[in-house]
Amino acid sequence: MLLNPNAEEVAKIVVEEGVQAVTTGAGNPGKFMELWKNAGVKVIPVVASVAMAKMMERAGADAVVAEGMESGGTQKRNLQ
């Protein structure tokens, strides 16, 4: 949802509709974290690195989903 051109509107709708938990991907949900946390929303971002996981922890994420190569991440292949 974070790459959606309507992401800010969707973030507000999450609060207005009383959504209890939200997962995010394809971007940093940091700019919405305070809004959601103040509304009691559990925030679970998808992260592709340890650095992003730590950043989300500091921002107040309740959990993270760790994405790796099995989800289409970068792979190194030996083409010999």
C-alpha positions, 0 to 999 in steps of 0.5 A: 500500500505504501507505493499507492498514490493514495497511501495517505488517504488509506492510512487515515481510513485505517484509523477511521474504520477502526482497523486493529492491525495493519501490515505494510510493504514496499516502503517505509511506513514511518510517516504513518506510524504515529497516526496508527499507534495513537489510534491503537493500531498494531503495525507489522511492516514487511522488512527486507533487511536487519537495518529496516527491522531495527528502524521499524522497532525504533518507530514503534512497530509491534512486529515485523515480517522478514522478507528474504530471497524466497519472496523475490529478493536479490539473489547471487547465482554462480553461472559457471 
